[in-house]
């Protein structure tokens, strides 16, 4: 496993995130040594889901108003249709993603979260995967969509959903581990 000591990772999520797509990657990042902040619109907690049913809540570490992309080495966007659909319309989230994308920082994006990449104009010419129901949206935005458990394209790792978490976590940690230690914030 890659050593992520000193790495700062932002997880952006709103109410309606797919619970295991946040909690399991967060655990994998922390076990590898990363410092992880859950960032959301409001302080307190955000509500997770298991597909359509409410699940556990997760503590918010920072609000969007108090977080800046230049404070982080990498970004994780968990899925959940409700989360991703609302997040893609949030100008602060779109700007955060754009800045991470422009800086070519590594990003791990799963399930419906590639919708957020579309709205941040960060998919054209990229190869990725997602929850199958949004493949047309990705293609229409200029991405090459493939049906694989995990796809790594430059600074981007994507997966289809909860069933792919073992591969997603492994590739996410490996990709994030390529950030040189001396470059970590």
C-alpha atoms as a printed R data frame, in Angstrom:
    type eleno elety resid chain resno       x      y       z
1   ATOM     1    CA   UNK     A     1   0.000  0.000   0.000
2   ATOM     2    CA   UNK     A     2   1.164  3.524  -0.820
3   ATOM     3    CA   UNK     A     3   2.269  5.801   1.978
4   ATOM     4    CA   UNK     A     4   0.047  8.885   2.144
5   ATOM     5    CA   UNK     A     5   1.695 10.429   5.222
6   ATOM     6    CA   UNK     A     6   1.368 14.198   5.078
7   ATOM     7    CA   UNK     A     7  -1.254 14.126   2.331
8   ATOM     8    CA   UNK     A     8  -4.377 16.272   2.770
9   ATOM     9    CA   UNK     A     9  -7.494 14.911   1.072
10  ATOM    10    CA   UNK     A    10 -10.807 16.726   0.664
11  ATOM    11    CA   UNK     A    11 -14.039 14.733   0.491
12  ATOM    12    CA   UNK     A    12 -16.916 16.851  -0.783
13  ATOM    13    CA   UNK     A    13 -20.374 15.462  -0.039
14  ATOM    14    CA   UNK     A    14 -23.901 16.616   0.697
15  ATOM    15    CA   UNK     A    15 -26.949 14.927   2.208
16  ATOM    16    CA   UNK     A    16 -27.843 11.893   0.114
17  ATOM    17    CA   UNK     A    17 -24.306 10.553  -0.410
18  ATOM    18    CA   UNK     A    18 -23.953  6.779  -0.810
19  ATOM    19    CA   UNK     A    19 -22.699  5.833   2.657
20  ATOM    20    CA   UNK     A    20 -20.084  3.192   1.803
21  ATOM    21    CA   UNK     A    21 -18.721  5.304  -1.070
22  ATOM    22    CA   UNK     A    22 -17.625  7.870   1.515
23  ATOM    23    CA   UNK     A    23 -16.866  5.785   4.600
24  ATOM    24    CA   UNK     A    24 -14.842  2.978   2.980
25  ATOM    25    CA   UNK     A    25 -12.555  5.197   0.843
26  ATOM    26    CA   UNK     A    26 -12.105  7.553   3.828
27  ATOM    27    CA   UNK     A    27 -11.021  4.602   5.957
28  ATOM    28    CA   UNK     A    28  -8.600  3.409   3.245
29  ATOM    29    CA   UNK     A    29  -7.077  6.892   2.959
30  ATOM    30    CA   UNK     A    30  -6.669  7.282   6.711
31  ATOM    31    CA   UNK     A    31  -5.138  3.807   7.047
32  ATOM    32    CA   UNK     A    32  -2.574  4.841   4.415
33  ATOM    33    CA   UNK     A    33  -1.720  7.940   6.495
34  ATOM    34    CA   UNK     A    34  -3.729 10.726   4.827
35  ATOM    35    CA   UNK     A    35  -5.420 13.548   6.736
36  ATOM    36    CA   UNK     A    36  -9.001 13.622   5.433
37  ATOM    37    CA   UNK     A    37 -11.565 16.424   5.737
38  ATOM    38    CA   UNK     A    38 -15.248 15.929   4.961
39  ATOM    39    CA   UNK     A    39 -16.457 19.177   3.411
40  ATOM    40    CA   UNK     A    40 -20.111 20.115   2.952
41  ATOM    41    CA   UNK     A    41 -22.428 23.116   2.659
42  ATOM    42    CA   UNK     A    42 -23.304 23.267   6.339
43  ATOM    43    CA   UNK     A    43 -21.590 22.366   9.600
44  ATOM    44    CA   UNK     A    44 -22.750 19.386  11.649
45  ATOM    45    CA   UNK     A    45 -23.500 16.088   9.956
46  ATOM    46    CA   UNK     A    46 -24.585 14.905   6.528
47  ATOM    47    CA   UNK     A    47 -27.058 12.092   5.902
48  ATOM    48    CA   UNK     A    48 -25.855  8.994   4.091
49  ATOM    49    CA   UNK     A    49 -27.970  6.541   2.124
50  ATOM    50    CA   UNK     A    50 -27.797  2.901   1.096
51  ATOM    51    CA   UNK     A    51 -29.231  3.356  -2.377
52  ATOM    52    CA   UNK     A    52 -32.766  4.636  -1.558
53  ATOM    53    CA   UNK     A    53 -32.772  4.092   2.219
54  ATOM    54    CA   UNK     A    54 -31.353  6.363   4.891
55  ATOM    55    CA   UNK     A    55 -28.164  5.073   6.486
56  ATOM    56    CA   UNK     A    56 -25.644  6.603   8.882
57  ATOM    57    CA   UNK     A    57 -24.567 10.197   9.245
58  ATOM    58    CA   UNK     A    58 -21.030 11.531   8.839
59  ATOM    59    CA   UNK     A    59 -19.479 14.472  10.699
60  ATOM    60    CA   UNK     A    60 -18.577 17.504   8.583
61  ATOM    61    CA   UNK     A    61 -15.055 18.777   9.244
62  ATOM    62    CA   UNK     A    62 -15.265 21.994   7.212
63  ATOM    63    CA   UNK     A    63 -17.870 23.931   5.301
64  ATOM    64    CA   UNK     A    64 -17.424 24.952   1.685
65  ATOM    65    CA   UNK     A    65 -17.024 28.547   2.870
66  ATOM    66    CA   UNK     A    66 -14.034 27.526   4.997
67  ATOM    67    CA   UNK     A    67 -12.238 25.196   2.562
68  ATOM    68    CA   UNK     A    68  -9.940 26.069  -0.327
69  ATOM    69    CA   UNK     A    69  -8.608 23.721  -3.027
70  ATOM    70    CA   UNK     A    70  -5.043 24.910  -2.432
71  ATOM    71    CA   UNK     A    71  -5.239 23.400   1.084
72  ATOM    72    CA   UNK     A    72  -5.545 19.883  -0.363
73  ATOM    73    CA   UNK     A    73  -3.415 17.443  -2.321
74  ATOM    74    CA   UNK     A    74  -6.294 15.297  -3.611
75  ATOM    75    CA   UNK     A    75 -10.085 15.104  -3.871
76  ATOM    76    CA   UNK     A    76 -12.633 12.319  -3.315
77  ATOM    77    CA   UNK     A    77 -16.190 12.648  -4.623
78  ATOM    78    CA   UNK     A    78 -18.509  9.900  -3.337
79  ATOM    79    CA   UNK     A    79 -21.653  9.088  -5.271
80  ATOM    80    CA   UNK     A    80 -25.283  8.845  -4.418
81  ATOM    81    CA   UNK     A    81 -27.746 10.238  -6.941
82  ATOM    82    CA   UNK     A    82 -29.203 12.809  -4.531
83  ATOM    83    CA   UNK     A    83 -25.774 14.012  -3.413
84  ATOM    84    CA   UNK     A    84 -24.279 14.275  -6.896
85  ATOM    85    CA   UNK     A    85 -27.349 15.875  -8.458
86  ATOM    86    CA   UNK     A    86 -27.417 18.643  -5.851
87  ATOM    87    CA   UNK     A    87 -23.628 19.033  -5.720
88  ATOM    88    CA   UNK     A    88 -23.312 19.556  -9.460
89  ATOM    89    CA   UNK     A    89 -25.531 22.623  -9.208
90  ATOM    90    CA   UNK     A    90 -23.535 24.194  -6.363
91  ATOM    91    CA   UNK     A    91 -21.204 26.918  -7.738
92  ATOM    92    CA   UNK     A    92 -18.719 26.515  -4.841
93  ATOM    93    CA   UNK     A    93 -18.389 22.778  -5.499
94  ATOM    94    CA   UNK     A    94 -18.021 23.288  -9.257
95  ATOM    95    CA   UNK     A    95 -15.280 25.880  -8.625
96  ATOM    96    CA   UNK     A    96 -13.483 23.630  -6.107
97  ATOM    97    CA   UNK     A    97 -13.452 20.781  -8.651
98  ATOM    98    CA   UNK     A    98 -12.331 23.091 -11.483
99  ATOM    99    CA   UNK     A    99  -9.399 24.323  -9.423
100 ATOM   100    CA   UNK     A   100  -8.341 20.798  -8.447
101 ATOM   101    CA   UNK     A   101  -8.654 19.768 -12.106
102 ATOM   102    CA   UNK     A   102  -6.641 22.769 -13.396
103 ATOM   103    CA   UNK     A   103  -3.903 22.022 -10.839
104 ATOM   104    CA   UNK     A   104  -3.902 18.393 -12.057
105 ATOM   105    CA   UNK     A   105  -4.345 17.126  -8.521
106 ATOM   106    CA   UNK     A   106  -5.533 13.519  -8.211
107 ATOM   107    CA   UNK     A   107  -9.268 12.967  -7.953
108 ATOM   108    CA   UNK     A   108 -11.196  9.789  -7.076
109 ATOM   109    CA   UNK     A   109 -14.812  9.830  -8.277
110 ATOM   110    CA   UNK     A   110 -17.380  7.053  -7.944
111 ATOM   111    CA   UNK     A   111 -20.929  6.171  -8.955
112 ATOM   112    CA   UNK     A   112 -23.028  9.272  -9.798
113 ATOM   113    CA   UNK     A   113 -20.283 11.742  -8.796
114 ATOM   114    CA   UNK     A   114 -18.968 12.086 -12.377
115 ATOM   115    CA   UNK     A   115 -22.034 14.309 -12.865
116 ATOM   116    CA   UNK     A   116 -20.107 16.814 -10.763
117 ATOM   117    CA   UNK     A   117 -17.127 16.530 -13.123
118 ATOM   118    CA   UNK     A   118 -19.430 17.214 -16.081
119 ATOM   119    CA   UNK     A   119 -20.769 20.385 -14.465
120 ATOM   120    CA   UNK     A   120 -17.220 21.462 -13.579
121 ATOM   121    CA   UNK     A   121 -16.229 20.943 -17.247
122 ATOM   122    CA   UNK     A   122 -13.612 18.331 -16.335
123 ATOM   123    CA   UNK     A   123 -14.487 15.292 -18.487
124 ATOM   124    CA   UNK     A   124 -13.899 16.230 -22.144
125 ATOM   125    CA   UNK     A   125 -11.343 13.863 -23.650
126 ATOM   126    CA   UNK     A   126 -11.131 11.724 -20.516
127 ATOM   127    CA   UNK     A   127 -11.715  7.976 -20.214
128 ATOM   128    CA   UNK     A   128 -13.812  7.020 -17.206
129 ATOM   129    CA   UNK     A   129 -16.580  4.905 -15.774
130 ATOM   130    CA   UNK     A   130 -19.581  5.641 -13.558
131 ATOM   131    CA   UNK     A   131 -22.927  4.302 -12.480
132 ATOM   132    CA   UNK     A   132 -24.280  3.008 -15.821
133 ATOM   133    CA   UNK     A   133 -27.335  5.297 -15.902
134 ATOM   134    CA   UNK     A   134 -25.203  8.413 -16.407
135 ATOM   135    CA   UNK     A   135 -23.047  7.066 -19.230
136 ATOM   136    CA   UNK     A   136 -24.977  9.059 -21.868
137 ATOM   137    CA   UNK     A   137 -24.418 12.274 -19.897
138 ATOM   138    CA   UNK     A   138 -20.677 11.579 -19.799
139 ATOM   139    CA   UNK     A   139 -20.475 10.744 -23.495
140 ATOM   140    CA   UNK     A   140 -22.487 13.853 -24.373
141 ATOM   141    CA   UNK     A   141 -19.991 15.912 -22.348
142 ATOM   142    CA   UNK     A   142 -17.094 14.519 -24.398
143 ATOM   143    CA   UNK     A   143 -15.851 11.668 -22.198
144 ATOM   144    CA   UNK     A   144 -15.105  8.124 -23.292
145 ATOM   145    CA   UNK     A   145 -17.259  5.957 -21.002
146 ATOM   146    CA   UNK     A   146 -16.258  2.325 -20.395
147 ATOM   147    CA   UNK     A   147 -17.953 -0.375 -18.338
148 ATOM   148    CA   UNK     A   148 -15.141 -1.442 -15.988
149 ATOM   149    CA   UNK     A   149 -14.893 -1.699 -12.220
150 ATOM   150    CA   UNK     A   150 -12.185  0.929 -12.135
151 ATOM   151    CA   UNK     A   151 -10.560  3.252 -14.673
152 ATOM   152    CA   UNK     A   152  -7.428  5.335 -14.129
153 ATOM   153    CA   UNK     A   153  -6.825  8.166 -16.609
154 ATOM   154    CA   UNK     A   154  -3.961 10.495 -15.714
155 ATOM   155    CA   UNK     A   155  -4.964 12.174 -12.404
156 ATOM   156    CA   UNK     A   156  -8.465 10.664 -12.331
157 ATOM   157    CA   UNK     A   157  -9.693  7.330 -10.952
158 ATOM   158    CA   UNK     A   158 -13.352  6.363 -11.384
159 ATOM   159    CA   UNK     A   159 -15.563  3.400 -10.483
160 ATOM   160    CA   UNK     A   160 -19.161  2.340 -11.086
161 ATOM   161    CA   UNK     A   161 -20.473  1.879  -7.558
162 ATOM   162    CA   UNK     A   162 -20.289  0.090  -4.191
163 ATOM   163    CA   UNK     A   163 -19.568 -3.293  -5.763
164 ATOM   164    CA   UNK     A   164 -16.283 -1.868  -7.101
165 ATOM   165    CA   UNK     A   165 -14.990 -0.377  -3.837
166 ATOM   166    CA   UNK     A   166 -12.077 -2.833  -3.348
167 ATOM   167    CA   UNK     A   167 -10.608 -1.935  -6.766
168 ATOM   168    CA   UNK     A   168 -11.526  1.756  -6.374
169 ATOM   169    CA   UNK     A   169  -9.845  2.047  -2.971
170 ATOM   170    CA   UNK     A   170  -6.724  0.232  -4.146
171 ATOM   171    CA   UNK     A   171  -6.348  2.418  -7.259
172 ATOM   172    CA   UNK     A   172  -7.253  5.617  -5.387
173 ATOM   173    CA   UNK     A   173  -4.547  5.050  -2.765
174 ATOM   174    CA   UNK     A   174  -2.030  4.136  -5.492
175 ATOM   175    CA   UNK     A   175  -2.876  7.248  -7.548
176 ATOM   176    CA   UNK     A   176  -2.792  9.563  -4.536
177 ATOM   177    CA   UNK     A   177   0.502  7.968  -3.503
178 ATOM   178    CA   UNK     A   178   2.122  9.235  -6.701
179 ATOM   179    CA   UNK     A   179   2.070 12.793  -5.310
180 ATOM   180    CA   UNK     A   180   5.673 13.327  -4.208
181 ATOM   181    CA   UNK     A   181   6.078 13.595  -0.439
182 ATOM   182    CA   UNK     A   182   7.864 16.942  -0.776
183 ATOM   183    CA   UNK     A   183   4.877 18.341  -2.711
184 ATOM   184    CA   UNK     A   184   2.318 17.443  -0.041
185 ATOM   185    CA   UNK     A   185   0.802 20.327   1.867
